[in-house]
Amino acid sequence: MLVQVGTNFANDYFDFIKGADTPARVGPRRAVAAGLIAPKAMVAGAGLVLGLAFMTGLVLVREGDWVLLPIGIISILCALGYTGGPYPLAYHGLGDVFVFVFFGLVAVATTFYVQAGGLAPDVISAAAAVGLLTANILVVNNYRDADTDARVGKRTLVVRFGRRFAVWQYGLSHGLALLCPPALLLAGYRWPVLLPLLLAPWAAILTNRLAVSREPAVQIRLLGATAGYLSVFGVLLCAGLVFGR
């Protein structure tokens, strides 16, 4: 959570100084661009939160293994390098990969590793599903900001390949995530693990809403709905894993 907050703080600052965020931003307000906080204060906030993330991670290293230390360091460096540094990931179309890896594979797998002392194939399957759905939040965000991102040279996947590509990416990610429960069923879990499949109609509705959306206000609401979908998916997946063992 601290890495996520620190990443958001760093993005707020770097997108402002690069010109991607201005007072005319159509999405949710960014603090620096809106004049709510000074750039230097945002940098200090990002440093403080990421420092707390590192200190918290050291406790996990003690409880888990030293392999967690480089993972934590790389996570923090990528949090800063997402929109900052000499090769900002988000400005070169790598933001989706970053989100999938760090807020899906790394977040879920290392959480399991610290508690269980190892990994298993079903963990990777669940982590991939979470990563895909988390990246979908970014897809909607970049879909909304495609025009302004293009003007400042922020080459997200939507800018590179167009909005039609983004719709396909969004829908395919939903579909692949919904393959996780059947995969777990084949791995030996019982039928409750299929609970997330109840969300298939909702996934189709959200994909269609993205495809037909034209107004930023609609896309902002879809952003919240996509995050809500991820939350419900996570709850149902957890319930399925508990009751389907």
C-alpha positions as CSV (number, residue, x, y, z in Angstrom):
1,M,0.0,0.0,0.0
2,L,2.8,2.4,0.8
3,V,4.5,1.7,-2.5
4,Q,1.2,2.4,-4.3
5,V,0.8,5.7,-2.4
6,G,4.4,6.7,-3.0
7,T,4.1,5.9,-6.7
8,N,1.0,8.1,-6.9
9,F,2.8,11.0,-5.2
10,A,5.8,10.6,-7.5
11,N,3.5,10.5,-10.6
12,D,1.7,13.7,-9.4
13,Y,5.0,15.5,-9.3
14,F,6.7,14.1,-12.4
15,D,3.6,14.4,-14.6
16,F,3.3,18.1,-13.6
17,I,6.9,19.0,-14.4
18,K,6.7,17.2,-17.7
19,G,3.5,19.0,-18.7
20,A,1.2,15.9,-18.7
21,D,-0.9,17.3,-15.9
22,T,-2.2,20.9,-16.1
23,P,-5.1,22.8,-14.4
24,A,-7.1,21.8,-17.5
25,R,-6.8,18.1,-16.7
26,V,-10.0,16.2,-17.4
27,G,-9.5,13.4,-14.9
28,P,-9.5,13.4,-11.1
29,R,-7.6,16.4,-9.8
30,R,-3.8,16.1,-9.2
31,A,-2.6,18.0,-6.2
32,V,0.4,19.7,-7.7
33,A,-1.3,20.6,-11.0
34,A,-4.3,22.0,-9.1
35,G,-2.1,24.2,-6.9
36,L,-3.1,22.3,-3.8
37,I,0.4,21.5,-2.8
38,A,3.9,22.8,-3.7
39,P,6.1,20.5,-6.0
40,K,8.8,20.4,-3.3
41,A,6.3,19.3,-0.7
42,M,5.1,16.5,-3.0
43,V,8.6,15.3,-3.5
44,A,9.1,15.2,0.2
45,G,5.9,13.3,0.7
46,A,6.9,10.7,-1.9
47,G,10.2,10.3,-0.3
48,L,8.7,9.9,3.2
49,V,6.1,7.3,2.1
50,L,8.6,5.3,0.1
51,G,11.0,5.4,3.0
52,L,8.3,4.0,5.2
53,A,7.7,1.3,2.6
54,F,11.3,0.4,2.7
55,M,11.4,0.2,6.5
56,T,8.3,-1.9,6.6
57,G,9.9,-4.2,4.0
58,L,12.9,-4.7,6.2
59,V,10.5,-6.3,8.8
60,L,9.2,-8.6,6.1
61,V,12.8,-9.5,5.2
62,R,13.3,-10.6,8.8
63,E,10.1,-12.7,8.8
64,G,10.6,-14.0,5.2
65,D,13.9,-14.2,3.4
66,W,16.7,-11.9,2.0
67,V,15.3,-12.5,-1.5
68,L,12.7,-10.0,-0.5
69,L,15.2,-7.2,-0.1
70,P,16.1,-6.8,-3.8
71,I,12.4,-7.1,-4.7
72,G,11.6,-4.3,-2.4
73,I,14.4,-2.1,-3.6
74,I,13.5,-2.7,-7.3
75,S,9.8,-1.9,-6.4
76,I,10.7,1.4,-4.9
77,L,13.1,2.3,-7.8
78,C,10.4,1.5,-10.3
79,A,7.9,3.5,-8.3
80,L,10.1,6.5,-9.0
81,G,11.0,5.5,-12.5
82,Y,7.3,5.0,-13.5
83,T,7.1,8.6,-14.6
84,G,10.5,9.9,-13.5
85,G,14.1,9.3,-14.3
86,P,16.0,9.1,-17.6
87,Y,13.6,6.5,-19.1
88,P,10.1,6.9,-17.5
89,L,8.2,3.6,-18.0
90,A,4.8,5.2,-18.4
91,Y,6.1,7.5,-21.1
92,H,7.4,4.6,-23.2
93,G,4.3,2.3,-23.1
94,L,5.6,0.1,-20.3
95,G,3.2,1.3,-17.6
96,D,0.9,-1.7,-18.1
97,V,3.8,-4.1,-17.7
98,F,4.9,-2.4,-14.5
99,V,1.4,-2.5,-13.0
100,F,0.9,-6.2,-14.0
101,V,4.3,-7.2,-12.6
102,F,4.4,-5.2,-9.3
103,F,0.8,-4.9,-8.3
104,G,-0.1,-8.4,-9.5
105,L,2.7,-10.9,-9.6
106,V,5.0,-9.3,-7.0
107,A,2.3,-8.1,-4.6
108,V,0.4,-11.4,-4.5
109,A,3.3,-13.8,-4.8
110,T,5.5,-12.1,-2.1
111,T,2.5,-11.8,0.3
112,F,2.0,-15.6,0.0
113,Y,5.8,-16.2,0.2
114,V,6.2,-14.3,3.5
115,Q,3.4,-16.3,5.1
116,A,4.0,-19.8,3.6
117,G,7.7,-19.8,3.0
118,G,7.4,-20.8,-0.7
119,L,5.4,-20.5,-3.9
120,A,3.0,-22.7,-5.8
121,P,1.6,-22.7,-9.4
122,D,-1.9,-21.7,-8.1
123,V,-0.4,-18.6,-6.5
124,I,1.1,-17.5,-9.8
125,S,-2.3,-18.0,-11.5
126,A,-4.1,-15.9,-8.9
127,A,-1.4,-13.2,-9.0
128,A,-1.6,-13.0,-12.8
129,A,-5.4,-12.5,-12.6
130,V,-5.0,-9.7,-10.1
131,G,-2.3,-8.1,-12.2
132,L,-4.4,-8.2,-15.4
133,L,-7.4,-6.6,-13.6
134,T,-5.2,-4.0,-11.9
135,A,-3.7,-3.0,-15.3
136,N,-7.2,-2.5,-16.6
137,I,-7.5,0.4,-14.2
138,L,-4.5,2.0,-16.0
139,V,-6.1,1.2,-19.4
140,V,-9.2,3.2,-18.6
141,N,-7.0,6.0,-17.2
142,N,-4.8,6.2,-20.3
143,Y,-7.9,5.8,-22.6
144,R,-9.3,9.0,-21.1
145,D,-6.0,10.9,-21.2
146,A,-4.9,9.7,-24.7
147,D,-5.2,13.1,-26.3
148,T,-3.4,15.1,-23.7
149,D,-0.7,12.4,-23.3
150,A,0.0,12.4,-27.0
151,R,0.6,16.2,-26.9
152,V,3.3,15.9,-24.3
153,G,5.0,12.8,-25.8
154,K,3.6,10.3,-23.2
155,R,3.5,7.3,-25.4
156,T,1.2,5.0,-23.5
157,L,-0.1,1.9,-25.3
158,V,-3.3,3.7,-26.1
159,V,-1.4,6.5,-27.7
160,R,0.8,4.1,-29.6
161,F,-1.9,1.7,-30.9
162,G,-5.2,3.6,-30.5
163,R,-8.4,3.4,-28.5
164,R,-9.6,0.3,-30.4
165,F,-6.5,-1.6,-29.2
166,A,-7.2,-0.4,-25.6
167,V,-10.7,-1.8,-25.7
168,W,-9.4,-5.2,-26.9
169,Q,-6.7,-5.1,-24.3
170,Y,-9.3,-4.3,-21.6
171,G,-11.7,-7.1,-22.7
172,L,-8.9,-9.7,-23.2
173,S,-7.5,-8.9,-19.7
174,H,-11.0,-9.6,-18.2
175,G,-11.2,-12.8,-20.2
176,L,-7.8,-14.1,-19.2
177,A,-8.4,-13.2,-15.5
178,L,-11.6,-15.3,-15.6
179,L,-9.6,-18.3,-16.8
180,C,-7.9,-18.3,-13.4
181,P,-10.8,-20.0,-11.5
182,P,-11.1,-22.9,-14.0
183,A,-7.3,-23.4,-13.9
184,L,-7.5,-23.6,-10.1
185,L,-10.4,-26.2,-10.5
186,L,-8.1,-28.3,-12.7
187,A,-5.3,-27.9,-10.1
188,G,-7.4,-29.7,-7.6
189,Y,-9.7,-27.1,-5.9
190,R,-13.4,-27.8,-5.6
191,W,-16.3,-25.9,-7.3
192,P,-16.4,-22.8,-4.9
193,V,-13.2,-21.6,-6.6
194,L,-15.4,-20.8,-9.7
195,L,-17.2,-18.0,-7.8
196,P,-15.4,-15.2,-9.7
197,L,-17.1,-16.5,-12.9
198,L,-20.3,-14.9,-11.7
199,L,-18.6,-11.6,-12.7
200,A,-18.4,-12.5,-16.4
201,P,-21.6,-10.5,-17.3
202,W,-20.2,-7.5,-15.4
203,A,-16.9,-7.8,-17.3
204,A,-18.8,-7.7,-20.6
205,I,-20.8,-4.6,-19.6
206,L,-17.7,-2.7,-18.5
207,T,-15.9,-3.6,-21.8
208,N,-18.9,-2.3,-23.8
209,R,-19.0,0.8,-21.7
210,L,-15.4,1.5,-22.5
211,A,-15.9,0.9,-26.2
212,V,-18.8,3.3,-26.5
213,S,-17.6,6.0,-24.1
214,R,-16.8,9.4,-25.5
215,E,-17.0,11.8,-22.5
216,P,-14.3,12.0,-19.8
217,A,-16.9,12.1,-17.1
218,V,-18.2,8.7,-18.3
219,Q,-14.6,7.3,-18.3
220,I,-14.0,8.6,-14.8
221,R,-17.0,6.7,-13.6
222,L,-15.8,3.6,-15.5
223,L,-12.4,4.0,-13.8
224,G,-14.1,3.6,-10.4
225,A,-16.2,0.7,-11.7
226,T,-13.1,-1.1,-12.9
227,A,-11.5,-0.7,-9.5
228,G,-14.7,-2.0,-7.9
229,Y,-14.7,-5.0,-10.2
230,L,-11.2,-5.8,-9.1
231,S,-12.2,-5.6,-5.4
232,V,-15.2,-7.9,-5.9
233,F,-13.1,-10.3,-8.0
234,G,-10.6,-10.4,-5.2
235,V,-13.2,-11.1,-2.5
236,L,-14.8,-13.9,-4.5
237,L,-11.5,-15.4,-5.4
238,C,-10.4,-15.4,-1.8
239,A,-13.8,-17.0,-0.8
240,G,-13.4,-19.6,-3.5
241,L,-9.8,-20.5,-2.4
242,V,-10.9,-20.9,1.2
243,F,-14.1,-22.9,0.6
244,G,-12.8,-24.8,-2.4
245,R,-9.7,-26.4,-0.8
